[in-house]
């Protein structure tokens, strides 16, 4: 789906280095509402990574990245956010 490719590219612009002390990798699925203008609301973890810090960073990422690319109609989405860090 081209829309999800645009969303992934948009999110990549807002990634930042994970805080010190997080030495894990994982994936978080976020569920949120998306307005027609791309504004994110009601974001929550749909599937946890098992690491509260990664889950929190995924929520922070979606907040920093809002608004996302616009879509034809308001909708609810589930988007996976993947993290991979190198052990130091």
C-alpha positions, 0 to 999 in steps of 0.5 A, spaced: 500 500 500 503 506 497 499 510 503 503 506 508 510 507 505 509 514 505 507 513 513 513 509 514 518 514 510 514 520 514 516 517 521 523 515 519 524 523 519 522 523 526 526 518 529 531 519 534 537 515 538 534 511 543 535 514 550 541 511 554 540 504 557 535 501 552 539 495 549 534 492 546 530 491 539 523 490 538 516 492 535 510 496 537 504 496 534 500 503 535 493 504 534 490 511 533 485 515 529 487 519 523 484 525 521 483 527 513 489 532 514 493 527 517 492 529 525 493 523 529 489 522 536 487 517 541 494 513 540 495 507 544 499 501 544 495 495 540 501 490 541 507 491 546 514 490 545 515 487 552 519 493 553 515 499 556 521 504 554 520 502 547 513 502 547 513 509 550 518 511 545 513 509 539 508 513 542 513 519 542 515 518 535 507 518 533 506 524 537 512 528 534 511 526 527 503 528 527 501 530 522 502 524 518 500 524 510 493 526 509 488 521 507 482 521 503 477 519 509 478 519 517 480 512 519 483 508 525 490 505 523 494 500 526 502 501 524 508 497 527 514 501 529 520 497 529 526 499 533 533 496 533 539 498 537 546 496 537 549 493 544 554 498 547 
